[in-house]
């Protein structure tokens, strides 16, 4: 089978962006259970270390269409209650990075016990 490279399309990085560009991210509603979406979003962000206040700020932001839609559906107080319940069940991952000095490059003689 031969491939006709004369019909090759330009790579997306090399072509102009059009109004109907398939690489442009679009958000739209799909049917589903909003409580399941809420749980999934909270669990995902909790694994990245987001606590209650950070999550509520995310849900208030209209830029995050799915999360904001859940905020509009439940309202601030009910959303706070539901997010807190999910966090109480799954927790928030907290990690600490500790930088230490590099190991000494000085050689040390280790004496091994002799067996008799």
C-alpha positions in Angstrom: 0.0 0.0 0.0 1.4 3.4 -1.0 0.7 6.6 0.9 0.2 9.8 -1.1 2.1 12.4 0.9 1.1 15.2 -1.5 -2.3 15.2 0.3 -0.7 15.5 3.8 -2.3 18.1 6.0 -0.2 20.7 7.9 0.6 19.8 11.5 -1.8 21.6 14.0 1.1 23.7 15.3 1.9 25.0 11.8 -1.6 26.0 10.8 -3.8 29.0 11.7 -6.4 28.5 14.4 -9.9 28.8 13.1 -13.2 29.5 14.9 -14.2 25.8 14.5 -10.8 24.4 15.5 -11.1 20.9 16.8 -8.1 21.5 19.1 -10.0 24.3 21.0 -11.4 22.9 24.2 -15.1 23.2 24.6 -17.3 22.5 27.6 -20.9 21.4 27.5 -23.4 19.6 29.7 -24.0 15.9 29.5 -26.6 14.0 31.4 -25.5 12.5 34.7 -25.7 12.5 38.5 -24.3 15.8 39.9 -23.5 14.2 43.2 -21.2 11.7 41.4 -19.5 14.6 39.6 -19.1 16.4 42.9 -17.5 13.4 44.5 -15.2 12.8 41.6 -14.0 16.4 41.4 -13.5 16.7 45.2 -11.6 13.4 45.4 -9.4 14.3 42.4 -8.4 17.7 43.8 -8.1 16.3 47.4 -5.4 13.9 46.1 -3.5 17.0 44.9 -3.7 18.6 48.3 -6.7 20.9 47.9 -8.7 21.5 51.1 -12.2 22.8 51.7 -11.6 26.5 51.1 -9.6 26.0 47.9 -12.2 23.6 46.5 -15.0 26.0 47.3 -13.1 28.8 45.5 -12.7 26.5 42.5 -16.5 25.7 42.4 -17.3 29.4 42.6 -15.2 30.2 39.5 -17.2 30.3 36.3 -14.1 29.4 34.3 -14.5 25.8 35.6 -17.8 25.1 33.9 -18.5 21.7 35.4 -17.5 22.6 39.0 -19.4 26.0 38.7 -22.5 24.2 37.5 -22.5 22.1 40.7 -22.1 25.2 42.8 -25.1 26.8 41.0 -27.1 23.7 41.5 -26.5 23.2 45.3 -25.7 26.7 46.4 -22.8 27.8 48.7 -24.0 26.2 52.1 -25.2 22.9 50.7 -22.1 22.6 48.5 -19.9 23.3 51.6 -21.7 20.6 53.5 -21.3 18.1 50.6 -17.7 18.9 49.9 -16.8 18.6 53.7 -18.6 15.2 53.8 -16.5 13.9 50.8 -13.3 15.2 52.4 -14.2 13.6 55.7 -14.5 10.3 53.9 -11.5 10.5 51.6 -9.2 13.0 53.3 -6.7 15.4 51.7 -3.3 14.2 50.7 -0.6 16.3 52.3 3.1 15.8 51.3 6.2 17.5 52.5 9.4 17.7 50.6 12.5 17.9 52.7 15.8 18.9 51.2 18.9 17.5 52.8 22.6 18.1 52.3 24.3 15.7 49.9 26.1 12.8 51.5 29.7 13.3 52.3 32.0 12.2 49.5 34.8 11.5 52.1 35.7 7.8 52.2 35.3 6.0 55.5 36.9 2.7 56.4 34.5 0.2 57.8 35.9 -2.5 59.9 34.2 -5.9 59.5 34.2 -8.3 62.3 36.5 -11.3 61.8 35.0 -14.7 62.2 37.0 -17.3 64.2 
